[in-house]
Amino acid sequence: MPALGVPTEIARTDRLTRYQFYLGLADALFCKAQPTDGHLEELARAFGHDVLNLAVLAGRLLWYEGVTPDTWRSHDLISVGVDVEAYYVMLQCACDIMADVVATLGAKKGQAPWESFHKLNQWALRYPDRLASEFHIVAAHLPWFDKINAQRTAMVHRGEKCPWPGAVPFDF
């Protein structure tokens, strides 16, 4: 029986309810995982967990958008700031998991940076020929990621305020 708030595996023959969402990328990683190597399975589980957390945070932020008046600075604005920061951190974590996936599947073992999407992107820009052709999308300037990375860095490492109101983190 599926538990609330936990990514679960469901038989392919089962129909999804309106509260369930198929995450194709995690499923593909599970299918690609070798029985002797649990690394891709671990990445699939971590990615599914991050996507679930992002969905919960997005839902809460959309709820706040509808109920939190900015004019009188309610106590909800503290929660909004924390959730916006958590959203950016979780989004970057999901990107970092994808860096590990790309480094694992798209480059020779130990050659590509795996711990950071930013590092992988910078490496791929310098050495695009070292990356398997199906992963060349990473070897490009990625403005969407630059925005995520810059905003997360500003809030987490530089003490910037969250970009509220009017800049919901998923509007890029």
Secondary structure, 3 states (H helix, E strand, C coil): CCCCCCCCCCCCCCCCCCCCCCCHHHHHHHHHCECCECHHHHHHHHHHHHHHHHHHHHHHHHHHHHHCCCCCCCCHHHHHHHHHHHHHHHHHHHHHHHHHHHHHHHCCCCCCCCCCHHHHHHHHHHCHHHCCHHHHHHCCCCHHHHHHHHHHHHHHHHCCCCCCCCCCCCCC
